[in-house]
Amino acid sequence: MSRYAAMFDRLAARGEGAFGAFLMLGDPDLDTSLGLLGAVIAAGADMIEVGIPFSDPVADGPVIQAAAQRSLAAGVRTADCFALIAKVRERNPHIPIGILTYANLVVARSRERFFDEAAAAGADSLLIADLPAFEAEPWAEAMRGAGLGPVLIAASNTPADTLVRIARLSQGYTYCVSRAGITGTHAEARFDPALVAALKAAGAPPPVFGFGISTPDHVRAALAAGAAGVICGSAIVDCAAGGGDVAALVRDLKQATGNDSAS
C-alpha cells in the first residue's frame, strides 16, 4: 500500500480529512528549510508538498514566487532539494512527500534522471504545474516507472473528458484548485462539490483542494464539499517569511479537519 493510501485510510477511520503543508525547499536557506519541514510535520501535517525553486513559477502567486527567489538567491539547486528531501524522508519514514515543480526543471535534468533521483530521495509523488493533461500520458508513464505517483490538476471548468483522463493518469491524490488563476491567500476560494463528485465517479485518487486554503473555515468548506483533504501553501510560506508561529498555524488548520471541528 502506498503512503498516500495508508494515510487516507488511517484518517478516514478517525473521521478526519488530510492536511497537507507546502513549503519551498531552501527558503530562506537549506538549514532553515529543513527545520520548517520538521516543524509542520511535528505540528500535525499529514502530508507535505515541497516546491523546487524555479525562476518563472507561473502558477504561483507572489508569496511563493518570493520564496523561490529567496531560495535561488541562497544558491539552492535541484540536487540540493533532492538531498533535503532525503533528510526529511530519513526522519519521517511514513509521511507522504509530494514535489511540485515545473517542466523546464525536469527537462533540463532529463526526464528520466529527474524522476529517478526524486524517487531515490524518497518522494512519493510529482506534480508538474505547467504540464497540461493532454500531454501528460508519457510523463505519467515515466513517473510510474520510476516509482513516483503522477499528480494532475483538476478545476471546476475542466471538461468532463479531461477529468476522466486525469482520473486515469493520477496516483496518490488529485489536486483540485478552488478557483482559476495563481496560488495565494484570499477569501474567494470556492470548493465545488460537483468537481469532487465527477472525479470520484471517474475513479480518480482522493481529491485534495489547494489554492486559497488559509483559514479553518476554508478547510471545513473544502471537506464539506467532499474533498479528502486540503493543501495549504501561501499562508504557511508567508507566516514563515514573517517570522510567525508556523507550528501554531498548522495545528489550527489541522484541527479543522476533524469531524468535531465545527463544535
N, C-alpha and C positions, 0 to 999 in steps of 0.2 A: 504494500500500500504506500502511495506517495505521501510525503509530508503534508501536502495540502489536504488530501483526502482524510488523513488521520486527524488533522486539525479540525476540519469541518465536522467530522463525525463526533469528535470529543465535545465540541462546542454545542452541537445540536442536542446531545444528550443532557447538557446542562441548561438548555433553553437560552443560549447566548448566540449573538452574531459575532463574526470575526472582526477584530480591529487591526488594521494594517497601518504601520507608520512608515512614512517616506522620509529619507534623508539623502542629501547629496554627498557622495563619497569624497573625502578630502576637504570638506568645508568646515572650518577655515584652514585646517591642516589635517594631516593623517592621524596624529595622536588624538586631537580633539574629536575628530570624526569617530574614531573607534570608541571613545568614551561616551559619545552621544548615542551611538547604536546600542551600547550596553545599557545605557540609562533607559531608553524606550522599551527595551526588552524586559528589563527588571520591573518597569512600571506597569507592565501588563500587555504590551503589544503581542498579538497572536501570530502575526506575520510581519515581515519587513520588506519594503521595496526600496531599492537603492539606485540612485542615479549615477551614471558615469559622466563626468563633466564634458560638455561639448560647447563649442563656440557659438553655435547657432541653434539653440533648443526651441524650435518654432512652436511646439505645443505647450510650452511652459510660460507662465506669467512672470512678472518682474521679480518676484521673491525668489523663485527657483532659478531664473536666469542669473540673478546676482550671486546666488550660491555657487553656480557653475563657474562664474567668473572668478570668484574668490579661490575656488579650488584650483583652477587653471593657473592663476597668479602665484599660487603656492608651489607650482611645479608638478602637480599631480597628473599622472598619465594613466592610461588604461592598465598597464602592468601593475601599477601601484594599487589600483582599485581591486584587481583580482587578488592581490596579496592581502588587502584589507578584508575582503570577503572571506578569504581562507581563515583569517584570525577569528572573525565572528563565528564562522562555522565550527571551528575547533572548540570554542567556548559554549556553543549552543547547538548541540547535535540534532535537535528535533524541530527547531523553528523553521518554517518555510522562508526562503530568501528569494526574492524576485529582483531581477535587474530591469531597469528602464533605461533605454538608450536610443540612439539614432542610427540610421542605416550607414551614414558616412563612416562612423567609427568602426562599424562591423566590417565594411568593405575594405577600409584602409588596412586592417589587420589580416584580412581574408576571412571569408565567412566561416570556413571550417575551423581555422585556428581560433577565432574568437569564440565560437561555440564550445570547442573542446576545452579551452582554457577557463571559460566561465563555469562549465560543469565540473572541471577538476578542482576549481576553487571552492565548490560547494553550493553554487547557485542551483535553485530548483526550476526557475522559470525565466523567460526573457520576453519583454515587451519592447518592440521597436516602434517608437511613437509615430514615425513617418512612413511606415510600411503599410500600403493600402491592402485591404483584404483580398482584392482581386489579383494581387501579385504575390500573396503570402505563401502559396502552397509549397513551392520548392524550398523556401526559407523554413517553413514549419517542419517539413520532412527532414531537413538537415539538422534542425534543433533536436527533434526527437531522436535522430540517430546519435547525437552527442549526449543524450540523456537530459535534455532540457525540455521543459514544457512550454510550448508557444502560447503566449497570451495576446489576444487580439482585442481591439476596442469596438464596443457597440454603443450606439446612441439611439435616441428616440426616432430620429429621422433616417436611420439606416434601413434600406429596402429589405423586404422580407426575404428575398432570395440571398441577399448578402448575410443576413442573420443566420440562415441555415449554413452558409459556408463558414462563418465564424464559429458556429457551434461544432462543426465537423473538424476544424483545424485546431481549435483551442484545447489546452490541457491545464489543469491546476485550478484556474478560475477564469472568469470572463470579466474584463474591465469595462464597466458601464460608466459613461460620462453623464453628469447631471444636466449639462447644457452644452451648446455649441461654444466654440472659442478656445481660449487658453486656460491653463490652470490658474488658481488663485483663490484667496479667501474672499467670499462675497455672500450676500444674503439672498441671492437669486436662484439658488440651487432648486431644481425640480426633479423629483425622483419618480420616474414613470413606471407605474405597475404594469402597464401594457408591454413595455420593453422586457421587463423581467419575465412576464408570462410567456412572451414569444420565445425568449431564449430557453426557458425551461421546456416548452413544447418541442423545441428543436433538439433537445438533448444536450444543451451546452453545459460546460462546467459551471459551478456555482457563480452567480452574478454578484459582483462586488462594485459598489459605487465609489467613484472618485470625482475630483474636480469640485471644489466648493465645500468640502467637509471641514468645518471649523468649530462647531458647537455641538453640545449634546443633543439639541433639538434636531440638527441635521442628521446625526447618527440615528436617532429614533425614527425620523421620517424615512430614511433610506431603508431601514429594516421593515418598517410598516408597509413599504411598497413591495416587499417580498424578497429583498436582497439578502444574501447570505452574510454580507459584511460590508465594510467600508474601508477606504484608504484615505488617510489624512496626510497631506504633504505641506502645502504652503504655510499653514498655521504653525506646524511644528518647526519648519525651517526658519520662519520669521521669529518665533519665540526664541530659538537657539541663537539666532543672529543678534537679538536684542538683549541677550544675557538673562532671559526669563527662565522660569522653572519648567523645563521640558517634561520632566517626570510627572509633575502635578497635572499638566495639560493632558498627557497621555492617560493618566489614571481617571481623570474626569470623563474623557471621551470613551474610554473602555467601559467605564461603569454604565454608560448609556446603552451598551449592547446587551445588557441583561434583561430578562423577562419581567423583572420588577423595577426597571429603571424609571418608569413613569410615576412611581409612588413617592 
